[in-house]
Amino acid sequence: MAAPCWPFIPCPWRRIRLVTLQYDVTVGDLVELRKLHPCGSKIWRVTRIGADIGIKCQGCGRHVMLPRRGYFKGVKKVLEPGASQPAAADDEPR
């Protein structure tokens, strides 16, 4: 049996990795995921950003927390970007 060559040298028979969508996530983004939710909807809204990303199903209202890697792997496309946060009034010079 041959020794495994990964991660030392690239193997020609190793599967090509799926390219994931990487972008700046903002609260309020409306995204379409690759898989259907049991309610039948694929549309989700981003509700929280941190180490995990919180999303809410637009079909049934279910709230789910996903790790960043799982979120970016599952997103098919961004349907509507979230509103950028306005500058706080306290930061303005007087």
C-alpha positions as CSV (number, residue, x, y, z in Angstrom):
1,M,0.0,0.0,0.0
2,A,1.3,3.4,-1.0
3,A,1.8,6.1,1.6
4,P,-0.7,8.9,1.4
5,C,0.8,11.9,-0.3
6,W,-1.6,14.6,1.0
7,P,-0.7,17.3,2.4
8,F,2.9,16.9,1.3
9,I,2.5,16.9,-2.5
10,P,-0.6,17.3,-4.6
11,C,-2.2,14.1,-5.7
12,P,-3.7,14.0,-9.3
13,W,-6.5,11.7,-8.1
14,R,-7.6,14.0,-5.2
15,R,-11.0,15.6,-5.7
16,I,-11.1,19.3,-6.6
17,R,-12.4,21.4,-3.7
18,L,-15.6,23.3,-4.0
19,V,-15.0,27.0,-4.4
20,T,-16.8,28.9,-1.6
21,L,-18.3,32.3,-1.8
22,Q,-16.3,34.8,0.4
23,Y,-17.7,38.3,1.0
24,D,-18.2,40.8,3.8
25,V,-21.2,39.6,5.7
26,T,-23.5,42.3,7.2
27,V,-26.5,42.1,9.4
28,G,-29.6,42.2,7.2
29,D,-28.2,40.3,4.2
30,L,-30.8,38.2,2.4
31,V,-29.1,35.0,1.1
32,E,-30.1,31.9,-0.7
33,L,-28.6,28.6,0.7
34,R,-27.8,25.5,-1.3
35,K,-30.2,23.2,0.6
36,L,-33.9,23.5,1.4
37,H,-35.1,24.1,4.9
38,P,-37.7,21.5,6.0
39,C,-40.4,24.2,5.6
40,G,-39.5,24.4,1.9
41,S,-37.7,27.8,1.9
42,K,-34.1,28.5,0.7
43,I,-34.2,32.2,1.7
44,W,-32.5,33.3,4.9
45,R,-31.7,36.7,6.6
46,V,-28.5,37.3,8.5
47,T,-29.3,38.4,12.1
48,R,-26.0,38.1,14.0
49,I,-22.3,38.2,13.1
50,G,-19.5,36.9,15.3
51,A,-17.6,33.6,15.5
52,D,-20.9,32.1,14.5
53,I,-23.4,33.6,12.0
54,G,-27.0,33.7,13.0
55,I,-29.6,33.4,10.2
56,K,-33.4,33.4,10.2
57,C,-35.6,31.4,7.8
58,Q,-37.9,33.6,5.8
59,G,-40.4,30.8,5.4
60,C,-41.1,29.8,9.0
61,G,-39.0,32.2,11.1
62,R,-36.7,29.6,12.6
63,H,-33.4,31.0,13.9
64,V,-30.2,29.0,13.3
65,M,-26.5,29.6,14.3
66,L,-23.9,28.4,11.8
67,P,-20.1,28.5,12.1
68,R,-18.5,30.8,9.6
69,R,-17.1,28.0,7.5
70,G,-20.5,26.3,7.3
71,Y,-22.2,29.5,6.4
72,F,-19.9,30.3,3.5
73,K,-20.0,26.7,2.3
74,G,-23.8,26.8,2.3
75,V,-24.5,30.2,0.7
76,K,-25.4,30.0,-3.0
77,K,-25.9,33.7,-3.6
78,V,-26.7,37.0,-1.9
79,L,-30.1,38.2,-3.0
80,E,-30.1,41.6,-1.2
81,P,-27.2,43.1,0.8
82,G,-28.0,44.4,4.2
83,A,-28.1,48.1,5.0
84,S,-24.7,49.6,5.9
85,Q,-24.7,50.8,9.5
86,P,-24.9,54.6,9.8
87,A,-22.2,56.5,11.7
88,A,-23.1,57.1,15.4
89,A,-24.1,60.7,16.2
90,D,-21.6,60.7,19.1
91,D,-18.7,60.4,16.6
92,E,-19.4,63.7,14.9
93,P,-17.2,66.7,15.8
94,R,-19.0,69.6,17.4
